Amino acid sequence: MSIDKESIIEKYQLHPNDRGSTPVQVAILTARINDL
């Protein structure tokens, strides 16, 4: 099972072009850890 980064980014982004804010980074890392 792999993570869907785009859906995570859409869910946690702070503005439409947000790709690297803290909430987005934490959500992506959490999904990656849970995928282990």
N, C-alpha and C positions, 0 to 999 in steps of 0.2 A: 504494500500500500504506500503510495507516495502522497505528499502533501500538494494541495492546489494553492500555490502562492498567490495567484491573482485573486482568488475568492477571499483569502485571509487579508490581503492588502485592502480590498474593497470594504471589508467589514470593519477594519480598525483604522483606516486612514483618517487624518484630521481635516484634510482638504483634498479636492479632486486630483491634484498632482503629487500627493504625499506618497513617498516610497520608502523613507528612511527615518521616520519619527520613532521615538522610543516605543510607543504602543505597537506599532507595526513590527518593529524588530523583535520585541518580546513575544508577540503572537507567533511570528514565523519560527523563532527558536523553540518555543514551547511545542509547536506542532512537529518540528523536527525531532525533538527529544521524545515526544509521545510515539513517534513513528519507529523508534528504535526497537 
